[in-house]
Amino acid sequence: MKYIYVIKEYITVAWQCLAYIYKFDKKGTVGRLSILLLFPVIANILNIANAHLADSMQKNFGTGLISAIIPIFLVVVFLEIVDEIFTYLNRRVQWVTNSKLNLILDIERQKKRAQFSLPFIDSEDNDQLNQRILTSGDGYNSQLSLLSSIPQFLTTFINVSFALWIVVMFNPLWALILFATSVPKFFILFTNSFAIRKNSENHLTYNRITNTYRDQITNYTNLKDSKVSNATKPLLDIYVDRREFYRETQYALFKKYLNLNSLAGLFALCFGFFVQYLVIKEVILGTVLIGQATLIVLQIFRLQSGIDALAYFLPAQYENVVSAKYLFLYLSTQENVEKQDAEIIMTTQDTENTIEMKDVIFSYPEIHFEEMRNLVKEIDTVSEKFFGLNKKEEHNKKKSNDFTLTIPSLTIKKGERVAVVGKNGKGKTTFLQLVLNLYQPDQGEIKVFGNVLKDMNQTDVQKYFSMLFQDYGQSNFKVNEYIGLSEVTDPDLERVKIAAQLSTASEFIEKWRDQYTQQLGVSFKGVKPSKGQWQKLALARAIYKDAPILVLDEPTSAIDPVSAKQIFENLAQLDPEKILIYVCHTMVDIPIVATRVIVFEDGNIVGDGTHELLLKTCPQYKELYESERRA
């Protein structure tokens, strides 16, 4: 039953892949696939033609031998040349097809990912989906592998069909014997492939832990930690031992089925040789011509090798079938995506109240991706029923998040410089994410320039903001491209320089050989900025965007105190109409730029006012400030 199931699943999902690609490339899909299917048919026709020509040579032997051989020989040469030409065309079409399909699938995946909201991307269920894609078959290339395998599958199927047809036409009993004796080997090879898959699945967690030891050596940052801890040799020894243990378990299975496979192979080979003996006997008796005999012998080998090929092919492609199912779910997901069409038109109406929050309550959501969970159950049930894979990855039950952010009322006006402070995990970054509409409140309303954020297109929302995250990217762009990312196709060099001066990045940029066109990243033979230099470049990028609201999450955490003070002095000189909101842990710098300080404690605002006022009225703020001064 499982053999039928695997064949059915392969055909179903491969057809689904073909239908998906057809939507984007109708003529190319049909044309290239038709050409690829034509090649095996032509190859088999050429084999039959060669056999008939050989028979013609034999019939003319002794009666005008030279006159018969020359034209027949020329035709054989011509057919061989045609076969080589078609082989060349086949490879060329396959390359074009694969590269085209890869381009389409990759672009569609990236388009879909760009639409997902951050809560969905950060969710456990989305992580589970990506893990299951990556741990089956060829991962994100599984759909391409399935599409590429269609010509291979059909070629094998056509060759087996031709071989069976030719042998049946010659002698139906021989064909039945050959087919029947090849079936045991097919079942053994098929079962062997899934037994190895079962062992791999049962050691999935073991291998992930093993890779942790490997990553401690292969990852540059981790390797530095390992070296200074004198742990590289112990880690390498553990990794080698674990890899060797897993290899031994795989080899034990391979060896077990290898013996059965060899016996089944010898069994099929003996019957193959027996049928060949019968063919040769017919040639000696003169009832079969040499060309026809050669064709029959060739088809005997093709029939047996084709059945073996399917035994390896189907289990391997079933892995891609599983991964492709998850990929199709990924590509068809519509829930939890950002709003793409908004009825609200973005405005920057003349209002003092740039940002307004009212009755806001927020807790981090637990995203339940039910379609993914249902598909996981379906595939796990099938794996257990047909293949005995009863050890499966379970969803970790996530502990409920007790953190809640509550803001009854908050207004930030144009021109205000607002420092957001508090201990770690008390609500500062969550507050910024709500302001940026990356997360939306469970209750209440947030407005920017009078527009309700949750009703707006997220792309338009981000036109209001320039943002520097704590975990900013370190991309291998050129300096002007990195800073001018908001206009990456045509960054304004003068604005890039101004932004770099405000972030103090100009101090080191102008010492580099190519200055503002300097390549970043040693991978491209560029410079390797320090962590502090990267943060200055990222800050310059936020300043360059020049949006009405500048939001900075710990903008000087990796920067030396002298430069940090200069940066805050520069930020104080920004356009007086621009609003600045920044999370800050260096309390001594707050009076330099902040006209207002908001203090968070356990998800609540416990202080809101000037630096001087809060030192007198807010114990939490005074504690933070005094503890830094004592330090």
Beta strands, then each sheet from edge to edge (+ up, - down):
strand 1: 353-362
strand 2: 405-413
strand 3: 417-421
strand 4: 443-448
strand 5: 451-452
strand 6: 465-468
strand 7: 549-553
strand 8: 579-583
strand 9: 596-601
strand 10: 604-609
sheet 1: 2+ 1- 4+ 5-
sheet 2: 6+ 7+ 8+ 3+ 9+ 10-
end
